[in-house]
Structure formats: C-alpha cells, structure tokens
Amino acid sequence: AVSLPNGDVVFIGGQNSSGALNSIELYKNGALTAGPNMASPRVHADAVLLPALNAIAISGGYNTAVQAPNYGASLDTIEFFMINTDQMQYCPNILMHESRGLHRMAALTDDEFLIVGGLGENGLPLNSAEKVSVTSLSNCNVYPQYTTGPMQIERASFALTKLAGGDVFVVGGMTSSTATTNIAEYYVIPRFE
C-alpha cells in the first residue's frame, strides 16, 4: 500500500483464495473503492510515490499466487498508477534489468526511484539494485536505467528506509530459502549527473 499526502491510500495487488490479484483499491474519504486493474497480477511487488509525475511506480512481484518457499517466476515489469485520473499507465519499454519479487523500492527524488534486492528469476536472493529516472509517462520516456553497485549481502523480504541525504539503509531479510540475516547495510546511491 502507498499513502498519499492527502491521506488517501492505494492498495496494490496481492493474493486471495482465488489467486494473484491485478486490482488496485483506493481508500478515499473514509471509503474503500475499486480502482483500475494492472496489466499483470502482482504478489509481493513493491511501489513508491513519484510526486513530480503524480504517479505511483509499481515494480516486480509474481503473477501467480505464491506459497513460500515456492515463489514461481518473478516479473521484470514496471507500471504506474496515475493519481489524478485513477488510471493505470503501462510502459512496455520500462523494464527492470532483473526480474524480482520480495524486493524493496525507495523514491530518491520526485521522479527517480531505486529497486533493491529481492528474489530473482532463479528463486535466489539478489544483491543488485537498479536506479530508474522517469522523464514523462505520457510517452513512457525514461532516462537510461542504471544497475548500481551491489549490496554486500544478497537479501529478500527486508526493511529499507531512505535517509535524509538520499542514500538508503537496509536491514535483515532472507539470504536463502532457510536462512535470514540480522546484518544492516548503509547503501550509498551512486550519483549519475
């Protein structure tokens, strides 16, 4: 879920007894209403608010219902929920370098975000990160996407917070299907000017 500055909340995908969900639900003015459908069902995806674009970026996850430790194939797609119009924007040219689920995202600026870790296509935790800068959603323009330096430890299903200087702090997570870590990392975001 993503909280908006006005107090509304956007709920994204997930799963129920029927399987993976492609739905968006909106909590506005004290009521929960159905929103648009995403192009793909998404379980264990992540999302961030991009104020400059008046959008929420939604990345990765799985398009089938999952039960640990069998997560299935992860997605490499990114789609956008447009806040002003309550519409979805799918940009087929905006893909992650690695498909992933159980990852984390952080908004770095109003139109730039970071995608970190998660379980890759082979079901193993990743230590990679991707930085994405979106220039326009009307014609799906992005600046070149960068694969940034790796984290020291591969991890999925961890905690992440953005720090005041723009870097991120990651804590804990799964390092395999049976192991976890209590190690924290201060992840310095490479600056591409």
Backbone as a printed PyTorch tensor [residue, N CA C, xyz], in Angstrom:
tensor([[[  0.8360,  -1.1900,   0.0000],
         [  0.0000,   0.0000,   0.0000],
         [  0.8750,   1.2460,   0.0000]],

        [[  0.3780,   2.3060,  -0.6090],
         [  1.0820,   3.5830,  -0.6520],
         [  0.1490,   4.6510,  -0.1020]],

        [[  0.6360,   5.3900,   0.8970],
         [ -0.1270,   6.5110,   1.4500],
         [  0.1540,   7.7670,   0.6500]],

        [[ -0.8900,   8.5160,   0.3320],
         [ -0.7520,   9.7600,  -0.4140],
         [ -0.7390,  10.9410,   0.5490]],

        [[ -0.1650,  12.0600,   0.1440],
         [ -0.0910,  13.2290,   1.0340],
         [ -1.4530,  13.7110,   1.5480]],

        [[ -2.5260,  13.4690,   0.7920],
         [ -3.8500,  13.9270,   1.2030],
         [ -4.5560,  12.9580,   2.1520]],

        [[ -3.8920,  11.8640,   2.5250],
         [ -4.4740,  10.8860,   3.4340],
         [ -5.0900,   9.6840,   2.7520]],

        [[ -5.2630,   9.7290,   1.4220],
         [ -5.7690,   8.5660,   0.7050],
         [ -4.7130,   7.4600,   0.7260]],

        [[ -5.1590,   6.2330,   0.5230],
         [ -4.2530,   5.0890,   0.4760],
         [ -4.5800,   4.2730,  -0.7670]],

        [[ -3.5290,   3.8010,  -1.4620],
         [ -3.6850,   2.9760,  -2.6530],
         [ -3.1650,   1.5760,  -2.3210]],

        [[ -4.0540,   0.5750,  -2.4280],
         [ -3.6910,  -0.8240,  -2.1850],
         [ -3.4420,  -1.4920,  -3.5310]],

        [[ -2.3420,  -2.2490,  -3.6140],
         [ -1.8700,  -2.7470,  -4.9050],
         [ -1.7510,  -4.2650,  -4.8880]],

        [[ -2.5210,  -4.9450,  -5.7620],
         [ -2.3770,  -6.3790,  -5.9700],
         [ -2.5000,  -7.2100,  -4.7180]],

        [[ -1.6970,  -8.2880,  -4.6570],
         [ -1.7420,  -9.2480,  -3.5650],
         [ -2.3490, -10.5570,  -4.0420]],

        [[ -2.8310, -11.3380,  -3.1090],
         [ -3.4770, -12.5950,  -3.4900],
         [ -4.5990, -12.9070,  -2.5190]],

        [[ -5.5480, -13.6980,  -3.0170],
         [ -6.6190, -14.2120,  -2.1650],
         [ -6.7800, -15.6910,  -2.4780]],

        [[ -7.8350, -16.3190,  -2.0130],
         [ -8.0100, -17.7590,  -2.2190],
         [ -8.1700, -18.1320,  -3.6900]],

        [[ -8.4880, -17.1510,  -4.5420],
         [ -8.6360, -17.4140,  -5.9710],
         [ -7.3370, -17.2530,  -6.7360]],

        [[ -6.3190, -16.6640,  -6.1130],
         [ -5.0300, -16.4970,  -6.8000],
         [ -4.5180, -15.0770,  -6.7110]],

        [[ -3.6000, -14.7640,  -7.6060],
         [ -2.9670, -13.4430,  -7.6400],
         [ -3.9560, -12.3940,  -8.1270]],

        [[ -3.8100, -11.1760,  -7.6070],
         [ -4.7300, -10.0830,  -7.9430],
         [ -4.0350,  -9.0360,  -8.8130]],

        [[ -4.7680,  -8.5090,  -9.7880],
         [ -4.2600,  -7.3970, -10.6000],
         [ -4.9910,  -6.1030, -10.2620]],

        [[ -5.6990,  -6.1050,  -9.1510],
         [ -6.5580,  -4.9720,  -8.8220],
         [ -5.8390,  -3.9040,  -8.0080]],

        [[ -6.3470,  -2.6910,  -8.1410],
         [ -5.9720,  -1.5490,  -7.3190],
         [ -7.2230,  -1.1870,  -6.5230]],

        [[ -7.0610,  -0.9380,  -5.2240],
         [ -8.1740,  -0.4700,  -4.4060],
         [ -7.7820,   0.8640,  -3.8000]],

        [[ -8.7440,   1.7650,  -3.7210],
         [ -8.4850,   3.1220,  -3.2600],
         [ -9.2590,   3.3960,  -1.9800]],

        [[ -8.5600,   3.8880,  -0.9790],
         [ -9.2120,   4.3290,   0.2460],
         [ -9.2360,   5.8460,   0.1970]],

        [[-10.4240,   6.3940,  -0.0750],
         [-10.6090,   7.8440,  -0.1930],
         [-11.7900,   8.2710,   0.6490]],

        [[-11.6330,   9.3580,   1.3670],
         [-12.7240,   9.9310,   2.1610],
         [-13.4240,   8.8910,   3.0350]],

        [[-12.6420,   7.9940,   3.6280],
         [-13.1990,   7.0200,   4.5500],
         [-13.8710,   5.8250,   3.9150]],

        [[-13.7740,   5.6770,   2.5860],
         [-14.4200,   4.5540,   1.9130],
         [-13.4240,   3.8340,   1.0040]],

        [[-13.5610,   2.5250,   0.9250],
         [-12.7180,   1.7030,   0.0550],
         [-13.4700,   1.4440,  -1.2400]],

        [[-12.8580,   1.7920,  -2.3730],
         [-13.4940,   1.5950,  -3.6780],
         [-12.5360,   0.8840,  -4.6230]],

        [[-13.1110,   0.2380,  -5.6190],
         [-12.3080,  -0.4500,  -6.6310],
         [-11.6520,   0.5720,  -7.5440]],

        [[-10.4110,   0.3150,  -7.8850],
         [ -9.6820,   1.1410,  -8.8400],
         [ -9.4810,   0.3630, -10.1320]],

        [[ -8.5630,   0.8130, -10.9600],
         [ -8.3120,   0.1290, -12.2300],
         [ -7.5330,  -1.1690, -12.0120]],

        [[ -7.4660,  -1.9820, -13.0340],
         [ -6.6720,  -3.1970, -12.9940],
         [ -5.2820,  -2.9380, -13.5790]],

        [[ -4.2950,  -3.5990, -13.0020],
         [ -2.9430,  -3.5490, -13.5430],
         [ -2.8550,  -4.4750, -14.7530]],

        [[ -1.8250,  -4.3040, -15.5720],
         [ -1.6120,  -5.1710, -16.7280],
         [ -1.3210,  -6.6030, -16.2850]],

        [[ -0.6530,  -6.7660, -15.1400],
         [ -0.3070,  -8.0850, -14.5980],
         [ -0.7860,  -8.2110, -13.1690]],

        [[ -1.2400,  -9.3980, -12.7860],
         [ -1.4310,  -9.6300, -11.3610],
         [ -0.0720,  -9.5080, -10.6680]],

        [[ -0.0480,  -9.0300,  -9.4270],
         [  1.2210,  -8.8640,  -8.7160],
         [  1.0660,  -9.2600,  -7.2490]],

        [[  1.8770, -10.2300,  -6.8470],
         [  2.0020, -10.6470,  -5.4620],
         [  3.4340, -10.3490,  -5.0460]],

        [[  3.6380,  -9.7860,  -3.8690],
         [  4.9710,  -9.4270,  -3.3590],
         [  5.6980,  -8.4570,  -4.2860]],

        [[  4.9480,  -7.5130,  -4.8560],
         [  5.5260,  -6.4050,  -5.6170],
         [  5.8370,  -5.2860,  -4.6230]],

        [[  6.4270,  -4.1960,  -5.0880],
         [  6.6160,  -3.0280,  -4.2340],
         [  6.2340,  -1.7930,  -5.0430]],

        [[  6.0390,  -0.6730,  -4.3440],
         [  5.5780,   0.5480,  -5.0050],
         [  6.0800,   1.7750,  -4.2630]],

        [[  6.2610,   2.8710,  -5.0120],
         [  6.6590,   4.1520,  -4.4170],
         [  5.9090,   5.2890,  -5.0900]],

        [[  5.7210,   6.3510,  -4.3270],
         [  5.0860,   7.5680,  -4.8190],
         [  6.1160,   8.4280,  -5.5470]],

        [[  5.7510,   8.9200,  -6.7430],
         [  6.5860,   9.8250,  -7.5230],
         [  5.8190,  11.1360,  -7.7030]],

        [[  5.9810,  12.0900,  -6.7810],
         [  5.1730,  13.3130,  -6.7920],
         [  5.2730,  14.1310,  -8.0830]],

        [[  6.4360,  14.2310,  -8.6980],
         [  6.5820,  15.0390,  -9.9170],
         [  5.7310,  14.4950, -11.0550]],

        [[  5.5070,  13.1980, -11.0580],
         [  4.7070,  12.5710, -12.1110],
         [  3.2590,  12.3590, -11.6730]],

        [[  2.9660,  12.6850, -10.4070],
         [  1.6490,  12.4280,  -9.8360],
         [  1.2510,  10.9740, -10.0700]],

        [[  2.2190,  10.0830,  -9.7600],
         [  2.0440,   8.6610, -10.0520],
         [  2.6690,   7.8090,  -8.9630]],

        [[  2.2690,   6.5530,  -8.9630],
         [  2.8850,   5.5330,  -8.1260],
         [  3.5300,   4.5220,  -9.0580]],

        [[  4.8250,   4.2770,  -8.8900],
         [  5.5260,   3.2510,  -9.6660],
         [  5.3670,   1.9170,  -8.9410]],

        [[  5.0120,   0.8800,  -9.6890],
         [  4.7910,  -0.4610,  -9.1500],
         [  5.7140,  -1.4040,  -9.9120]],

        [[  6.5570,  -2.1540,  -9.1840],
         [  7.5310,  -2.9990,  -9.8820],
         [  7.5010,  -4.4400,  -9.3930]],

        [[  7.8680,  -5.3340, -10.3170],
         [  8.1380,  -6.7280,  -9.9980],
         [  7.0040,  -7.4710,  -9.3430]],

        [[  7.3770,  -8.4570,  -8.5460],
         [  6.4220,  -9.3380,  -7.9040],
         [  6.2500, -10.6210,  -8.7080]],

        [[  5.1880, -11.3460,  -8.3990],
         [  4.8770, -12.6120,  -9.0640],
         [  3.4630, -12.5300,  -9.6120]],

        [[  3.2370, -13.1480, -10.7810],
         [  1.9040, -13.0530, -11.3820],
         [  1.0330, -14.2680, -11.0770]],

        [[  1.4900, -15.1040, -10.1480],
         [  0.6730, -16.2250,  -9.6830],
         [  0.6920, -16.2200,  -8.1540]],

        [[ -0.2900, -16.8600,  -7.5600],
         [ -0.3230, -16.9590,  -6.0980],
         [  0.9230, -17.7000,  -5.6270]],

        [[  1.4710, -17.2870,  -4.5060],
         [  2.7210, -17.8750,  -4.0290],
         [  2.5570, -18.4310,  -2.6190]],

        [[  3.3190, -19.4600,  -2.3570],
         [  3.3840, -20.0730,  -1.0290],
         [  4.8480, -20.3960,  -0.7870]],

        [[  5.4680, -19.7440,   0.2020],
         [  6.8850, -19.9600,   0.4850],
         [  7.1240, -21.4440,   0.7350]],

        [[  8.2020, -22.0360,   0.2800],
         [  9.3110, -21.4020,  -0.4350],
         [  9.1630, -21.4470,  -1.9470]],

        [[  7.9870, -21.7930,  -2.4750],
         [  7.7920, -21.8800,  -3.9290],
         [  7.1980, -20.5820,  -4.4460]],

        [[  8.0480, -19.6880,  -4.9270],
         [  7.5870, -18.3740,  -5.3530],
         [  7.2680, -18.2960,  -6.8380]],

        [[  7.7620, -19.2120,  -7.6570],
         [  7.4720, -19.1710,  -9.0790],
         [  8.2780, -18.1020,  -9.7860]],

        [[  7.8710, -17.7810, -11.0050],
         [  8.6000, -16.8190, -11.8380],
         [  8.2640, -15.3920, -11.4160]],

        [[  9.2930, -14.5750, -11.3110],
         [  9.1040, -13.1700, -10.9410],
         [  8.9670, -12.3070, -12.1880]],

        [[  8.4290, -11.1010, -12.0010],
         [  8.1890, -10.1630, -13.1010],
         [  9.3240,  -9.1490, -13.2200]],

        [[  9.5690,  -8.6660, -14.4360],
         [ 10.5600,  -7.6040, -14.6480],
         [  9.8950,  -6.2940, -15.0770]],

        [[  8.5860,  -6.2380, -15.0110],
         [  7.8450,  -5.0740, -15.4980],
         [  7.6090,  -4.0290, -14.4090]],

        [[  7.3990,  -2.7930, -14.8860],
         [  7.0620,  -1.6620, -14.0280],
         [  5.8330,  -0.9970, -14.6440]],

        [[  4.8330,  -0.7360, -13.8320],
         [  3.6820,   0.0170, -14.3240],
         [  3.3600,   1.1270, -13.3360]],

        [[  2.4960,   2.0450, -13.7600],
         [  2.2730,   3.2670, -12.9940],
         [  0.7860,   3.5000, -12.7770]],

        [[  0.4220,   3.8270, -11.5460],
         [ -0.9360,   4.2450, -11.2240],
         [ -0.9370,   5.7680, -11.2260]],

        [[ -1.7640,   6.3620, -12.0940],
         [ -1.8440,   7.8110, -12.2230],
         [ -2.8570,   8.3390, -11.1980]],

        [[ -2.3740,   9.1030, -10.2550],
         [ -3.1890,   9.5150,  -9.1040],
         [ -4.3470,  10.4330,  -9.5020]],

        [[ -4.1080,  11.3930, -10.3810],
         [ -5.1610,  12.3570, -10.7540],
         [ -6.3110,  11.7270, -11.5120]],

        [[ -6.0140,  10.7040, -12.3100],
         [ -7.0440,  10.1250, -13.1760],
         [ -7.5300,   8.7530, -12.7210]],

        [[ -6.8960,   8.1810, -11.6940],
         [ -7.2030,   6.8220, -11.2470],
         [ -7.1020,   5.8280, -12.4070]],

        [[ -6.1160,   6.0210, -13.2550],
         [ -5.8770,   5.1410, -14.4050],
         [ -4.5120,   4.4800, -14.2700]],

        [[ -4.3260,   3.3430, -14.9380],
         [ -3.0280,   2.6830, -14.9990],
         [ -2.3080,   3.1050, -16.2760]],

        [[ -0.9990,   3.2320, -16.1880],
         [ -0.1540,   3.5220, -17.3540],
         [  0.8880,   2.4130, -17.4150]],

        [[  0.8330,   1.6360, -18.4690],
         [  1.8110,   0.5640, -18.6620],
         [  2.7570,   0.9830, -19.7660]],

        [[  4.0420,   0.9540, -19.4800],
         [  5.0710,   1.3450, -20.4500],
         [  5.9180,   0.1200, -20.7600]],

        [[  5.6740,  -0.5470, -21.8970],
         [  6.3930,  -1.7900, -22.1740],
         [  7.9080,  -1.6140, -22.3180]],

        [[  8.3670,  -0.3760, -22.5340],
         [  9.8080,  -0.1540, -22.6690],
         [ 10.4940,   0.0950, -21.3290]],

        [[  9.7560,   0.1440, -20.2390],
         [ 10.3580,   0.3440, -18.9160],
         [ 10.3660,  -1.0020, -18.2030]],

        [[ 11.5150,  -1.6730, -18.2630],
         [ 11.6830,  -2.9810, -17.6400],
         [ 12.8670,  -2.9480, -16.6870]],

        [[ 12.8140,  -3.7900, -15.6770],
         [ 13.9690,  -3.9270, -14.8000],
         [ 15.0150,  -4.7890, -15.5060]],

        [[ 16.2780,  -4.6170, -15.1350],
         [ 17.3440,  -5.4560, -15.6870],
         [ 17.2110,  -6.8960, -15.2130]],

        [[ 16.6960,  -7.0740, -13.9900],
         [ 16.4740,  -8.4030, -13.4270],
         [ 15.0590,  -8.4810, -12.9070]],

        [[ 14.3750,  -9.5780, -13.2160],
         [ 13.0510,  -9.7580, -12.6280],
         [ 13.2370, -10.0600, -11.1540]],

        [[ 12.2660,  -9.6150, -10.3380],
         [ 12.4010,  -9.7890,  -8.8970],
         [ 11.0690,  -9.6390,  -8.1890]],

        [[ 10.9600, -10.3090,  -7.0650],
         [  9.8390, -10.1830,  -6.1510],
         [ 10.3880, -10.1700,  -4.7320]],

        [[  9.5750,  -9.7800,  -3.7690],
         [ 10.0180,  -9.6270,  -2.3770],
         [ 11.1910,  -8.6510,  -2.2760]],

        [[ 11.2080,  -7.6670,  -3.1560],
         [ 12.2410,  -6.6350,  -3.2030],
         [ 11.7240,  -5.3830,  -2.4980]],

        [[ 12.5140,  -4.3390,  -2.5130],
         [ 12.0960,  -3.0660,  -1.9370],
         [ 12.4060,  -1.9480,  -2.9270]],

        [[ 11.6170,  -0.8710,  -2.7950],
         [ 11.8180,   0.3220,  -3.6180],
         [ 11.9430,   1.5300,  -2.7010]],

        [[ 12.6550,   2.5330,  -3.1970],
         [ 12.7570,   3.8100,  -2.4850],
         [ 12.6980,   4.9250,  -3.5140]],

        [[ 11.8800,   5.9540,  -3.2500],
         [ 11.8660,   7.1450,  -4.1090],
         [ 13.0890,   7.9710,  -3.7350]],

        [[ 13.9240,   8.2700,  -4.7280],
         [ 15.1290,   9.0580,  -4.4690],
         [ 14.8700,  10.5400,  -4.6760]],

        [[ 14.0880,  10.8660,  -5.7000],
         [ 13.6440,  12.2320,  -5.9710],
         [ 12.1740,  12.1430,  -6.3680]],

        [[ 11.6100,  13.2340,  -6.8290],
         [ 10.1970,  13.2240,  -7.2270],
         [  9.9200,  12.3910,  -8.4790]],

        [[ 10.9630,  12.0510,  -9.2640],
         [ 10.7500,  11.2740, -10.4860],
         [ 11.8030,  10.1810, -10.6740]],

        [[ 12.4620,   9.7960,  -9.5920],
         [ 13.5470,   8.8210,  -9.6640],
         [ 13.4040,   7.8420,  -8.4990]],

        [[ 13.6220,   6.5600,  -8.7800],
         [ 13.4840,   5.5690,  -7.7210],
         [ 14.5280,   4.4760,  -7.8480]],

        [[ 14.6960,   3.7640,  -6.7480],
         [ 15.6530,   2.6830,  -6.6350],
         [ 14.8950,   1.3940,  -6.3630]],

        [[ 15.3130,   0.3240,  -7.0120],
         [ 14.7470,  -1.0080,  -6.8090],
         [ 15.8880,  -1.8650,  -6.2720]],

        [[ 15.6950,  -2.5050,  -5.1200],
         [ 16.7930,  -3.1660,  -4.4210],
         [ 16.4490,  -4.6050,  -4.0590]],

        [[ 17.4240,  -5.5120,  -4.2550],
         [ 17.3450,  -6.8860,  -3.7720],
         [ 16.1370,  -7.6470,  -4.2560]],

        [[ 15.6730,  -8.5900,  -3.4350],
         [ 14.5340,  -9.4270,  -3.7800],
         [ 14.9740, -10.8160,  -4.1930]],

        [[ 13.9920, -11.6340,  -4.5650],
         [ 14.2910, -12.9500,  -5.1200],
         [ 14.2970, -12.8330,  -6.6300]],

        [[ 15.3400, -13.3390,  -7.2520],
         [ 15.4640, -13.2830,  -8.7050],
         [ 14.7000, -14.4030,  -9.3890]],

        [[ 14.8680, -14.4640, -10.6890],
         [ 14.1500, -15.4470, -11.5040],
         [ 14.4550, -16.8780, -11.0710]],

        [[ 15.6710, -17.1140, -10.5580],
         [ 16.0530, -18.4540, -10.1260],
         [ 15.6000, -18.7690,  -8.7030]],

        [[ 14.8980, -17.8340,  -8.0580],
         [ 14.4070, -18.0350,  -6.7100],
         [ 15.4140, -17.7380,  -5.6230]],

        [[ 16.6010, -17.2590,  -5.9980],
         [ 17.6400, -16.9330,  -5.0230],
         [ 17.6670, -15.4330,  -4.7590]],

        [[ 18.0490, -15.0310,  -3.5400],
         [ 18.1270, -13.5970,  -3.2230],
         [ 19.1550, -12.8750,  -4.0880]],

        [[ 18.8530, -11.6170,  -4.3950],
         [ 19.7210, -10.7610,  -5.2110],
         [ 20.4180,  -9.7380,  -4.3270]],

        [[ 21.5920,  -9.2870,  -4.7600],
         [ 22.2600,  -8.1700,  -4.0850],
         [ 22.2990,  -6.9430,  -4.9850]],

        [[ 21.6630,  -7.0100,  -6.1340],
         [ 21.7040,  -5.9180,  -7.1040],
         [ 20.6690,  -4.8460,  -6.8090]],

        [[ 20.9110,  -3.6840,  -7.3990],
         [ 19.9850,  -2.5620,  -7.2870],
         [ 19.9160,  -1.8570,  -8.6290]],

        [[ 18.7730,  -1.2750,  -8.9240],
         [ 18.5670,  -0.5510, -10.1770],
         [ 18.0030,   0.8260,  -9.8800]],

        [[ 18.5560,   1.8200, -10.5430],
         [ 18.0990,   3.1990, -10.3880],
         [ 17.3590,   3.5920, -11.6690]],

        [[ 16.1290,   4.0790, -11.5230],
         [ 15.2880,   4.4160, -12.6740],
         [ 14.8550,   5.8680, -12.5580]],

        [[ 15.0400,   6.6370, -13.6300],
         [ 14.5850,   8.0260, -13.6950],
         [ 13.5650,   8.1400, -14.8150]],

        [[ 12.3600,   8.5630, -14.4810],
         [ 11.2780,   8.6680, -15.4650],
         [ 11.0980,  10.1380, -15.8260]],

        [[ 11.1590,  10.4580, -17.1230],
         [ 11.0140,  11.8470, -17.5460],
         [  9.5800,  12.2130, -17.8830]],

        [[  8.8390,  11.2550, -18.4350],
         [  7.4580,  11.5250, -18.8230],
         [  6.7130,  10.2120, -18.9500]],

        [[  5.5000,  10.1790, -18.4470],
         [  4.6870,   8.9840, -18.6230],
         [  3.7300,   9.1190, -19.8000]],

        [[  3.5830,  10.3280, -20.3450],
         [  2.6740,  10.4900, -21.4830],
         [  3.2100,   9.7450, -22.7030]],

        [[  4.5360,   9.6450, -22.8180],
         [  5.1050,   8.8680, -23.9170],
         [  6.1330,   7.8590, -23.4170]],

        [[  6.0570,   7.5350, -22.1180],
         [  6.8870,   6.4960, -21.4970],
         [  8.3820,   6.7440, -21.6630]],

        [[  8.8220,   7.9690, -21.4680],
         [ 10.2430,   8.2830, -21.5690],
         [ 10.9410,   8.0280, -20.2530]],

        [[ 12.1020,   7.3970, -20.3450],
         [ 12.9470,   7.2170, -19.1670],
         [ 14.3620,   7.6350, -19.5230]],

        [[ 15.0660,   8.1540, -18.5290],
         [ 16.4980,   8.3130, -18.6830],
         [ 17.0780,   6.9070, -18.7070]],

        [[ 18.3190,   6.7600, -19.1290],
         [ 18.9050,   5.4210, -19.0710],
         [ 18.8080,   4.8590, -17.6520]],

        [[ 18.4700,   3.5830, -17.5680],
         [ 18.4120,   2.9280, -16.2770],
         [ 19.8100,   2.4390, -15.9340]],

        [[ 20.1460,   2.4950, -14.6700],
         [ 21.4650,   2.0930, -14.2290],
         [ 21.3560,   0.9230, -13.2700]],

        [[ 22.2160,  -0.0630, -13.4620],
         [ 22.3990,  -1.0730, -12.4370],
         [ 23.4660,  -0.5070, -11.5270]],

        [[ 23.1430,  -0.3230, -10.2730],
         [ 24.0740,   0.3070,  -9.3540],
         [ 24.9000,  -0.7590,  -8.6480]],

        [[ 25.8610,  -0.3240,  -7.8800],
         [ 26.7260,  -1.2400,  -7.1520],
         [ 25.9240,  -2.1810,  -6.2740]],

        [[ 26.4270,  -3.3860,  -6.0820],
         [ 25.6720,  -4.3710,  -5.3090],
         [ 25.7200,  -4.0990,  -3.8080]],

        [[ 24.7080,  -4.6300,  -3.1190],
         [ 24.7610,  -4.6750,  -1.6640],
         [ 25.8100,  -5.7250,  -1.2860]],

        [[ 26.2800,  -5.6930,  -0.0790],
         [ 27.2630,  -6.6860,   0.3610],
         [ 26.6470,  -8.0680,   0.5010]],

        [[ 25.3610,  -8.1160,   0.8440],
         [ 24.6780,  -9.3840,   1.0860],
         [ 23.4370,  -9.4690,   0.2020]],

        [[ 23.2600, -10.6170,  -0.4470],
         [ 22.0190, -10.8610,  -1.1730],
         [ 20.9030, -10.9570,  -0.1400]],

        [[ 19.7580, -10.3490,  -0.4490],
         [ 18.6550, -10.4040,   0.5170],
         [ 17.3150, -10.1510,  -0.1650]],

        [[ 16.2820, -10.7160,   0.4420],
         [ 14.8980, -10.5050,   0.0070],
         [ 14.0500, -10.3180,   1.2560]],

        [[ 12.8990,  -9.7050,   1.1050],
         [ 11.9520,  -9.5120,   2.1990],
         [ 12.6170,  -8.8520,   3.4020]],

        [[ 13.2120,  -7.6950,   3.1590],
         [ 13.9640,  -6.9610,   4.1760],
         [ 13.3360,  -5.5940,   4.3970]],

        [[ 13.8640,  -4.8590,   5.3680],
         [ 13.4030,  -3.4920,   5.6210],
         [ 14.3470,  -2.5110,   4.9430]],

        [[ 13.7960,  -1.4290,   4.4110],
         [ 14.5740,  -0.3950,   3.7310],
         [ 14.0040,   0.9580,   4.1140]],

        [[ 14.8740,   1.9100,   4.3550],
         [ 14.4270,   3.2760,   4.5700],
         [ 15.3710,   4.2320,   3.8650]],

        [[ 14.8040,   5.2880,   3.3150],
         [ 15.6120,   6.3260,   2.6740],
         [ 16.0570,   7.3110,   3.7450]],

        [[ 17.3290,   7.6740,   3.7120],
         [ 17.8910,   8.6200,   4.6700],
         [ 17.8370,  10.0330,   4.1090]],

        [[ 18.0180,  11.0110,   4.9600],
         [ 17.9010,  12.4210,   4.5660],
         [ 18.8260,  12.7900,   3.4200]],

        [[ 20.0100,  12.2250,   3.3560],
         [ 20.9560,  12.5520,   2.2860],
         [ 20.6800,  11.8710,   0.9630]],

        [[ 19.6570,  10.9920,   0.9130],
         [ 19.3010,  10.3210,  -0.3310],
         [ 19.7900,   8.8910,  -0.4170]],

        [[ 20.6880,   8.4900,   0.4730],
         [ 21.1310,   7.1070,   0.4920],
         [ 20.0880,   6.2710,   1.2230]],

        [[ 20.2650,   4.9460,   1.2180],
         [ 19.2990,   4.0830,   1.8780],
         [ 19.9850,   3.1800,   2.8880]],

        [[ 19.1840,   2.7220,   3.8350],
         [ 19.6350,   1.8270,   4.8820],
         [ 18.7960,   0.5710,   4.7640]],

        [[ 19.4420,  -0.5940,   4.6380],
         [ 18.7220,  -1.8610,   4.5260],
         [ 19.0550,  -2.7240,   5.7350]],

        [[ 18.0540,  -3.4650,   6.2170],
         [ 18.2210,  -4.2570,   7.4290],
         [ 17.5680,  -5.6160,   7.2590]],

        [[ 18.2850,  -6.6740,   7.6720],
         [ 17.7180,  -8.0120,   7.7580],
         [ 17.3380,  -8.6140,   6.4250]],

        [[ 16.4540,  -9.5850,   6.4770],
         [ 15.9330, -10.2240,   5.2860],
         [ 16.3320, -11.6810,   5.1580]],

        [[ 15.8250, -12.3060,   4.0980],
         [ 16.1600, -13.7040,   3.7780],
         [ 17.4120, -13.7100,   2.9150]],

        [[ 18.3380, -14.6330,   3.2400],
         [ 19.5360, -14.7870,   2.4140],
         [ 19.4900, -16.0950,   1.6290]],

        [[ 18.5460, -16.9460,   1.9360],
         [ 18.2680, -18.1770,   1.1950],
         [ 16.8720, -18.6190,   1.6120]],

        [[ 16.4470, -19.7710,   1.1340],
         [ 15.0990, -20.2140,   1.4990],
         [ 15.0120, -20.6310,   2.9670]],

        [[ 16.1490, -20.8360,   3.6160],
         [ 16.1180, -21.2730,   5.0090],
         [ 16.8950, -20.3720,   5.9600]],

        [[ 17.5950, -19.3680,   5.4550],
         [ 18.4330, -18.5340,   6.3220],
         [ 18.0130, -17.0710,   6.2650]],

        [[ 18.2280, -16.3820,   7.3710],
         [ 17.9780, -14.9430,   7.4410],
         [ 19.2390, -14.2530,   7.9410]],

        [[ 19.2550, -12.9350,   7.8370],
         [ 20.3890, -12.1630,   8.3200],
         [ 19.9020, -11.0460,   9.2280]],

        [[ 20.7360, -10.6700,  10.1730],
         [ 20.4370,  -9.5100,  11.0040],
         [ 21.4110,  -8.3740,  10.6850]],

        [[ 22.1130,  -8.4950,   9.5810],
         [ 23.1110,  -7.5050,   9.1730],
         [ 22.4280,  -6.3250,   8.4760]],

        [[ 22.8660,  -5.1350,   8.8350],
         [ 22.3590,  -3.9140,   8.2120],
         [ 23.4360,  -3.3370,   7.3080]],

        [[ 23.0020,  -2.6580,   6.2450],
         [ 23.9400,  -2.0030,   5.3340],
         [ 23.4910,  -0.5750,   5.0810]],

        [[ 24.4650,   0.3030,   5.0350],
         [ 24.2510,   1.6760,   4.5870],
         [ 24.6060,   1.6570,   3.1160]],

        [[ 23.5950,   1.8260,   2.2690],
         [ 23.7880,   1.6750,   0.8320],
         [ 23.8970,   3.0540,   0.1940]],

        [[ 25.0810,   3.3720,  -0.3020],
         [ 25.3390,   4.6750,  -0.9070],
         [ 24.8710,   4.6400,  -2.3560]],

        [[ 23.9880,   5.5720,  -2.7100],
         [ 23.4420,   5.6320,  -4.0640],
         [ 24.4530,   6.3240,  -4.9720]],

        [[ 24.9260,   5.6500,  -6.0120],
         [ 25.8250,   6.3190,  -6.9530],
         [ 25.1300,   7.5050,  -7.5970]],

        [[ 25.8390,   8.5960,  -7.7440],
         [ 25.2920,   9.8110,  -8.3540],
         [ 25.6830,   9.8600,  -9.8220]],

        [[ 24.6840,   9.8690, -10.6990],
         [ 24.9210,   9.9560, -12.1380],
         [ 24.4460,  11.3250, -12.5960]],

        [[ 25.3290,  12.1840, -12.8950],
         [ 24.9750,  13.5380, -13.2980],
         [ 25.1740,  13.7080, -14.7930]]])
